[in-house]
Every structure is written in C-alpha cells, then in structure tokens.
Amino acid sequence: MRTVSTVDQLIGNTPVFSLTHPLVPENKKLYIKLEQFNPNFSIKDRTALGLIKKAFETGKLQPGGTVIESTSGNLGKSLAMLSASMGFHLIVVVDPKVSRNSLNWFKSFGASVEVVDTPDSLGGYQTARIARVKELLEERPGAYWTNQYDNPDNPLYHESVTAKEFTQFPVDMIVGSVSTGGHFGGVSRGIRAIHPEIRTMACDVTGSAIFGTPFHPYLLNGLGLSWRADNTNLEDFDLLNSVTDQNAISLCHIIARDTGLLLGGSSGVVLFSALKALRYKNVESVMAIAPDSGINYLEQFYDDEWLIEKKVQLLTIEQIKEQLDAHVDTYTSV
Ligand SMILES: Cc1ncc(COP(=O)(O)O)c(C=O)c1O
C-alpha cells in the first residue's frame, strides 16, 4: 500500500484499462489510460503541477505568492487544489457562463474568483478575460500567470514526465486530444524520442479550428478551440482526426452502459478515434488517453433534458459501428 503526505504525490501513475467490447475489432487491443484517477479527476492535475513546480523552481512564483489563470474548466480546478497544498493563492478569472459546480469547486479550495461580465467586441469573453488577467498582474506585482495556452512549460512537463508512463507499454499507436496542445504535444514528442515507431494521432471535436478548418460552435467542452494555441505544433503528430459531438457523446453513453466506465466528452472523441485507428490494417494495438471523468458532465450530455434541448440524438452501437467501418480512410496525415 502506498502512503503519501501531500496531494501532488497522488498525481500521475494512472491505471490502464484494457477494453473488451464489441466495437473493438477481433484480435486487436484497445487500452485506455484513465486520467480521471488523478486526485482532482483529470489530466489537468499533471499540467497544473508541471506549471507550478517550474514557476517555483525558476523563482517566477514565490512561496505565499499569487497565481492567476483564465479558466473555467479542469485546469482551474487542479490549480485550486494545488493552491491549497503548495502554499500559493489562486485567482481564477471566469465569465458568466461558468457553472455553479465549477465556482464552488474553486472556492472549496480557498481560491478567489473574478467574474468578467462585459464581453469583448465580438460578443465572446476570451479576450475580455485575458485583459482582466493582465490588469490583475499589474495590480499585483510578483503575481504569476500560468498561461496554459502559450507557456512552453506546459508541453515540456508532459514531454519529460507524463510521456515516461507510456514508454514501457508497447502499442502501435497512441491517441490523444488537444485544446492547448500541452499534454498530448508533450507526450507525443516524448514517445517519439524513445519509440519513433509508435505513431501518434491527435484528435479534436468537429467545429474546432485547431487543425486548420473554419471554426463553428460545438457542444463538447474541454477540448478544441476557436484558434490554435502556441503550445500546439501539428508536426508533433503523425495523424489528425476530428469527431462529431454526436459520435463522441453516443460512444460515451454506450461505454458507460456496457462497461461501467463514466468518461468525459473528450474521452469519447479519443475513443472513437482509437476504434477507427484499430480498423487500419497495420494497427494491432492502441493506447487512448482519456482526459477526464463523466462526473463533470452529469448535468450536460449525461442528462436527458440537455440532450433534447441541444437536439442530440444518441446513436446505437450498430450506427456507431457503421460510422467506424465507413470512414476508415478519412484521417489526415501530418
Ligand atoms: C477534459 C479535457 N480534455 C482534453 C483537454 C485538452 O488538453 P490540452 O489542453 O492539454 O490540450 C482538456 C484541457 O483542458 C480537458 O479538460
């Protein structure tokens, strides 16, 4: 039995689930790296730890200092957890769309929350939130902006630390998702340095602009962006694949009912892509990185009323299988 004395020691070394399911082609192997087993339930615990450790090491953050980040998602939750254990104060900058659940999550760990309620000229809040971060940094000399989208410490941590958890596991392909590009860009670079024969496939939700297609709104959150962050370099990957909201959400429901695994929406995107990759002739085994748990989405795509309101019709396992078998060659090579 492992004994630890700080929560950061609980981060990483997540379990791997070997999926037996009718959607997995016969004699092929699908492994799922379950990042929901981090202490604050997502892969962002690793990112937050990497960013904070580096900031302390380089003196950009002093003990008792202040960290500021614009986020209403998993990174904010992870930073809030670490602020309670690693001796810094966190200010999370959010907009009015933030859920009550997330607000309470940040506050439970003692973080402060700044709500930006005036949208920018295009009606969104992204640039308004960044502007507020910059104001807060001026008001608080010595405060540190983790800046997950553009800070190279994000992928560098995953390249040097997270990737090591994959190098001992022989598979033909590793599949992951992108938003900032931090975790999977880093993992892909780290894997390629040691096992250049393992191919990597980056996945995104259809509608996101990261792979260069025009942006249109999508339902999933956690992955995707309306632009490409500095931390995403498409050349870090061998293949790119986009998955629709409907396919990802339907697959999450199927997996929950058939296996007892409650996965988040980006995991649905990753799993759909991994199942597709397993249909390539030269791919016998795939590792899929599942970033978070469905617990974050119980009031969203696991909620019947939400599905009706958003006009999402769940596909059956046969319909998903048809899609997987039909689109075997639609991936993009980088
Ligand atoms: C649930 C989920 N999936 C995927 C991602 C994408 O990770 P990254 O920002 O490292 O590209 C995130 C990032 O916030 C996330 O929260």
The ligand as an ORCA input file, in Angstrom:
! r2SCAN-3c Opt
* xyz 0 1
  C     -11.454     17.161    -20.490
  C     -10.299     17.669    -21.295
  N      -9.938     17.015    -22.396
  C      -8.918     17.435    -23.165
  C      -8.217     18.572    -22.871
  C      -7.106     19.023    -23.775
  O      -5.860     19.083    -23.111
  P      -4.721     20.102    -23.513
  O      -5.160     21.476    -23.096
  O      -3.529     19.628    -22.746
  O      -4.543     20.030    -24.985
  C      -8.570     19.292    -21.727
  C      -7.914     20.544    -21.400
  O      -8.453     21.367    -20.690
  C      -9.633     18.831    -20.908
  O     -10.006     19.484    -19.793
*
